[in-house]
Amino acid sequence: MKNYPAGEAENRFAAIRRGMEEDGLDVMLVYGTQWKLENVHYVANYRTLGVSACVVLPLEQDPVLFICEPGDIVRAHDTSWIKDIRLYDGRDISGPANLARNYGGTVGVVSLGIMTTEQRRALGKAFGDGVRNGLRVLDQAAIIKTDWEKEILRECGKLADIGFLAQIASIRPGLREFELAADMNEAMIRAGADDNFQMLAAGRDLSCMHVPRESAIQPGDLILAEITPMKGCITYAAQLCRTAKLGEATPVEREKYALLVTALKQALAIIKPGVRAGDIAKIQNGIIGAQGYEQYCRPPYMRSRGHNFGLGQFELTEDNDMKLRPGMCMVVHPNQYLPETGYLACGEMVLVTETGVERLSRLTMKLYEVEEVTV
């Protein structure tokens, strides 16, 4: 992700700084770890290696990227748009905190919740009661995707399709869930994915999806997949939810999956700028609920009808009054537990355009039936 277009960094910093001014912040301190990559990645275009990394971003002066691995300096300079890159301990944040204090007394900190007690004390020592939660600033900047980000998300959509097609090609009796996940991951990584968040389940009368387990696929099983390949970090990910059947689907399975496809298609049909996010959830719940499943459209069976990933967080729940804008990206998924079939997975990632919606998957919305092959 180093081939970013001219102006990408400047536009991103400008959006962040507008949020800083609105929140009365003098400086941002954005912290990240290897398992919480997206915040530093968004600000610095740098994928954290080692214990941690952080960025000090003042309102006016140039930002500074702190990394903790001396051997990663070359890669950091090669990928990041931040020119001033410095080494720090990774556990001791006093250096970045003291630098940030030079720019003012109010700091917006991102990822404060994953910092150690000593790191939080260092911030308190530098800023006293001037420490604020800065996540809202990044969220608001990241919720609208730039043209470059849209291209990355389109690539992720293609990768998700590749992962699902690899699943269809791999499914066979006796294959264990984690082996199936490995086949899918290999296909997506070979195609350019940096990582993949994978949920999976194989069996009958399933109640949910989960991390891949050791259970073996049997003839007649439904195989649920929630595939989320990413480029760089989870903010640049596209999710695909699909269901396959090892063998011929029953008429009831086809009928119930067609209900979810109808809910998905009609939800996508109303998406456009100005539409209330909650209405996307409402139309899915209405279509499924009208067939006698209203109680299954609520907790504990279902929580939301979609969401986005990483920065720019929002959920497709009926009470969400947020109005959609061009450049927003989300997965829409009428995944559903039904008493006749168990859980079924159905959903995909979309971009909001000026006039409607752009699907990031090119796969048919259907229940995929896989011919039984013995080995």
Secondary structure in CASP SS format (residue, H / E / C, confidence):
PFRMAT SS
TARGET T0000
AUTHOR 0000-0000-0000
METHOD secondary structure of the structure
MODEL  1
M C 1.00
K C 1.00
N C 1.00
Y C 1.00
P C 1.00
A C 1.00
G C 1.00
E H 1.00
A H 1.00
E H 1.00
N H 1.00
R H 1.00
F H 1.00
A H 1.00
A H 1.00
I H 1.00
R H 1.00
R H 1.00
G H 1.00
M H 1.00
E H 1.00
E H 1.00
D H 1.00
G C 1.00
L C 1.00
D C 1.00
V E 1.00
M E 1.00
L E 1.00
V E 1.00
Y E 1.00
G E 1.00
T E 1.00
Q C 1.00
W C 1.00
K E 1.00
L C 1.00
E H 1.00
N H 1.00
V H 1.00
H H 1.00
Y H 1.00
V H 1.00
A H 1.00
N C 1.00
Y C 1.00
R C 1.00
T C 1.00
L C 1.00
G C 1.00
V C 1.00
S C 1.00
A E 1.00
C E 1.00
V E 1.00
V E 1.00
L E 1.00
P E 1.00
L C 1.00
E C 1.00
Q C 1.00
D C 1.00
P C 1.00
V E 1.00
L E 1.00
F E 1.00
I E 1.00
C C 1.00
E C 1.00
P H 1.00
G H 1.00
D H 1.00
I H 1.00
V H 1.00
R H 1.00
A H 1.00
H H 1.00
D H 1.00
T H 1.00
S C 1.00
W C 1.00
I C 1.00
K C 1.00
D E 1.00
I E 1.00
R E 1.00
L E 1.00
Y C 1.00
D C 1.00
G C 1.00
R C 1.00
D C 1.00
I C 1.00
S H 1.00
G H 1.00
P H 1.00
A H 1.00
N H 1.00
L H 1.00
A H 1.00
R H 1.00
N C 1.00
Y C 1.00
G C 1.00
G C 1.00
T C 1.00
V E 1.00
G E 1.00
V E 1.00
V E 1.00
S C 1.00
L H 1.00
G H 1.00
I H 1.00
M C 1.00
T C 1.00
T H 1.00
E H 1.00
Q H 1.00
R H 1.00
R H 1.00
A H 1.00
L H 1.00
G H 1.00
K H 1.00
A H 1.00
F H 1.00
G H 1.00
D H 1.00
G H 1.00
V E 1.00
R E 1.00
N E 1.00
G C 1.00
L H 1.00
R H 1.00
V H 1.00
L H 1.00
D H 1.00
Q H 1.00
A H 1.00
A H 1.00
I C 1.00
I C 1.00
K C 1.00
T C 1.00
D H 1.00
W H 1.00
E H 1.00
K H 1.00
E H 1.00
I H 1.00
L H 1.00
R H 1.00
E H 1.00
C H 1.00
G H 1.00
K H 1.00
L H 1.00
A H 1.00
D H 1.00
I H 1.00
G H 1.00
F H 1.00
L H 1.00
A H 1.00
Q H 1.00
I H 1.00
A H 1.00
S H 1.00
I C 1.00
R C 1.00
P C 1.00
G C 1.00
L C 1.00
R E 1.00
E H 1.00
F H 1.00
E H 1.00
L H 1.00
A H 1.00
A H 1.00
D H 1.00
M H 1.00
N H 1.00
E H 1.00
A H 1.00
M H 1.00
I H 1.00
R H 1.00
A C 1.00
G C 1.00
A C 1.00
D C 1.00
D E 1.00
N E 1.00
F E 1.00
Q E 1.00
M E 1.00
L E 1.00
A E 1.00
A E 1.00
G E 1.00
R C 1.00
D C 1.00
L C 1.00
S C 1.00
C C 1.00
M C 1.00
H E 1.00
V C 1.00
P C 1.00
R C 1.00
E C 1.00
S C 1.00
A E 1.00
I C 1.00
Q C 1.00
P C 1.00
G C 1.00
D C 1.00
L E 1.00
I E 1.00
L E 1.00
A E 1.00
E E 1.00
I E 1.00
T E 1.00
P E 1.00
M E 1.00
K C 1.00
G C 1.00
C C 1.00
I C 1.00
T C 1.00
Y C 1.00
A E 1.00
A C 1.00
Q C 1.00
L E 1.00
C E 1.00
R E 1.00
T E 1.00
A E 1.00
K E 1.00
L E 1.00
G C 1.00
E C 1.00
A C 1.00
T C 1.00
P H 1.00
V H 1.00
E H 1.00
R H 1.00
E H 1.00
K H 1.00
Y H 1.00
A H 1.00
L H 1.00
L H 1.00
V H 1.00
T H 1.00
A H 1.00
L H 1.00
K H 1.00
Q H 1.00
A H 1.00
L H 1.00
A H 1.00
I H 1.00
I C 1.00
K C 1.00
P C 1.00
G C 1.00
V C 1.00
R E 1.00
A H 1.00
G H 1.00
D H 1.00
I H 1.00
A H 1.00
K H 1.00
I H 1.00
Q H 1.00
N H 1.00
G H 1.00
I H 1.00
I H 1.00
G H 1.00
A H 1.00
Q H 1.00
G H 1.00
Y H 1.00
E H 1.00
Q H 1.00
Y H 1.00
C H 1.00
R C 1.00
P C 1.00
P C 1.00
Y C 1.00
M C 1.00
R C 1.00
S C 1.00
R C 1.00
G E 1.00
H E 1.00
N C 1.00
F C 1.00
G C 1.00
L C 1.00
G C 1.00
Q C 1.00
F C 1.00
E E 1.00
L C 1.00
T C 1.00
E C 1.00
D C 1.00
N C 1.00
D C 1.00
M C 1.00
K E 1.00
L C 1.00
R C 1.00
P C 1.00
G C 1.00
M C 1.00
C E 1.00
M E 1.00
V E 1.00
V E 1.00
H C 1.00
P C 1.00
N C 1.00
Q E 1.00
Y E 1.00
L E 1.00
P C 1.00
E C 1.00
T C 1.00
G E 1.00
Y E 1.00
L E 1.00
A C 1.00
C C 1.00
G E 1.00
E E 1.00
M E 1.00
V E 1.00
L E 1.00
V E 1.00
T C 1.00
E C 1.00
T C 1.00
G C 1.00
V E 1.00
E E 1.00
R E 1.00
L C 1.00
S C 1.00
R C 1.00
L C 1.00
T C 1.00
M C 1.00
K C 1.00
L C 1.00
Y E 1.00
E E 1.00
V E 1.00
E C 1.00
E C 1.00
V C 1.00
T C 1.00
V C 1.00
END
